[in-house]
Amino acid sequence: MKALLLLALLLPAMNAAVHGSILPACCQVLVYLMLAQGLNLVVGYAGLLHLGYAAFFAVGAFSMAYLTSPQSPLGLQWSFYLALPLSVLFTLLVGALLAWPTLKLRGDYLAIVTMGFGLMLDPLMRNYDDATKAITGMAAIATPLAGMSTEAWYYLMLVGVLLCVGLAYQVRHSSLGRALRAIREDSVAAEACGISLARTKLQVLTLGAAVAGLAGALYASYIGTLNLAFPFDFNGSIMVLAMVILGGVGSIRGALVGGLALGVLNLICIPKLIDVVQVHVQPMLARALSDSPALWAQIEPWLDLSKAQFLMFGLTLVMMMLMRPEGIIPEEPVSYQ
């Protein structure tokens, strides 16, 4: 992990040295890492299957836009430093509001309820665009400093990841972490030992929502313009869940490595591969097969890898899970000595 942190700190300098352009994608990867840590609290520590997690990301993002954008229906233009904690607090309250009716649910029933919340948020905001500005959009969302560079945003996102990792570590080694693991292993035995299932679940669900709200608020401020062309649908929740499972359920380092692996694969490696095929491979083959137009007509459609992006992502995920079903870095036992 120290090597990964050192690499993360040096990445902007390395990118500038080779005249690269991967920092914007790296900022999005860091957002995914924050979300993976937050969902790992819920899925990994407590064993609660949450399928609407990306909706809290949207709540945090739109809260930041409502509080700071000139196009906000609330008519507010607060500063970034005031809006950020309020966005996180509001997302936490929404998380508590959703968690309250689900405290007695478990397993598939909890997954269905959380999935329903994630699925209903998009049409709800779309149908009430006059009030939500979800389709119209909001611009000029506040930033920490005017004219921030991509490098500055990268380091700010990195600080956000470190804060989320620190929170996960504190929860893991606290009485709340012990209670969560007890509920995950056997909720009946945990309740018999005096652990309040309702209070413990409420705490972890609100903490997970707050982390997603932080990621969403930072991302909205980073992109500056917000509308429904935004990764907060059901697919986003599944993506973050795949990061947690691939990295190792319940493992802090696993959530980091899983999020890093899938984020880099989906946002950097596959798009770069598509660019290489379109810019270099396709013209080269076109010249080589110029004398065989019929053969080229059959091969050309298969070279459009943009249509197969999700196929490549899915196949890679399946292969990695077959080779490492317990996750890249499985959860380690916690010592309380």
Residue, then its C-alpha position, 0 to 999 in steps of 0.5 A: m500500500k505504501a508503494l501505491l501511495l508513493l505512485a499516486l503522489l508521483l503520478p502527476a509528475m510522471n504524466a507530465a514527463v511523458h506528456g500524457s493525458i490520463l489525469p482526468a481519468c485518474c480523478q474519476v478512478l479516485v472517485y470510484l475508490m471513495l465509493a468502494q470504501g463506502l460500500n465496503l462498510v455496508v457490504g463488507y463489514a455488515g454483510l448487507l447487500h446494497l444495490g442502490y449505492a450510486a443514488f447517494f453519490a447523485v444526492g451528494a452531487f446534486s446537493m453541491a449543485y443546488l447550494t452553489s450553482p447560479q442555476s440552482p432552483l434554490g437560488l443559493q450561491w454558497s461557497f465550496y467550503l460551506a456547501l461540501p459539509l452540508s452536502v455530506l450531511f444531507t446525504l447522510l440524512v437521506g441515507a438514514l431516511l432510507a435505512w429506517p424502513t429497511l432495518k428489519l430486512r435482510g438478504d434479498y429483501l434489503a437488496i430489492v428495496t435499495m435497488g428500488f431506491g436507486l431505480m426510482l431516483d432517475p425518473l423522479m428527478r427527470n419528471y420534475d425537471d422544473a424543480t430539480k434541473a436534472i435535465t436542464g442542468m446546472a453550471a458554474i458549480a463552486t470549486p475550492l479555488a478559481g481556475m483549479s488545474t487538473e493536478a490540483w483536483y487530482y491531489l484533492m481527490l487523493v486526500g478524499v480517498l485517504l480520508c475514506v480509508g482512515l474512516a474505514y480503518q477506524v470503523r474496522h478497529s472500533s466497537l462498531g466494527r466488531a458489532l458489524r462483523a458479528i451481525r455479518e456472521d450470525s445476526v441471531a447470535a449477535e442480537a443474543c449477545g446484546i448487539s442492537l441490530a437496528r442501531t448498528k445497521l442504521q449507523v453503518l448505512t448512514l456512514g456509507a451514504a455520507v462517504a458516497g455524498l462526499a464523493g458525489a459533491l467533490y465530483a460535481s465540483y470537479i466537472g463543474t456542470l451537472n445534469l442527468a448525463f451522470p454515472f449514478d444509475f443502477n449500472g454505477s451501483i453494480m460497478v462499485l459492488a464489483m470493485v468491492i467483491l473483486g478486491g476482497v469483501g471486507s478488506i480495506r486494501g482489497a477495496l482499494v485494489g479492486g477499485l483501482a483495477l476496474g477503474v483503470l481497466n474501464l476508464i483508461c485501458i479499454p478506451k486507450l485500446i479502442d483508440v489504438v485500434q482505430v488510429h493505427v490498426q484499422p488504417m494499417l489493415a485497410r491498406a493491407l487489404s485494399d486489394s480484397p474489398a470483400l474480405w475487408a468488408q467482413i473484417e471492418p465491423w469487428l474492429d469497432l471495439s467501442k461496441a464491445q467495451f462492456l463485453m471486454f470489461g465483463l470477460t476480464l471481470v469473469m476471468m479475474m473472479l475465476m482465478r481469484p474467487e476470494g478476491i485479490i486481497p481477502e479480509e484479514p482477521v482483526s486483532y484487538q490486543 
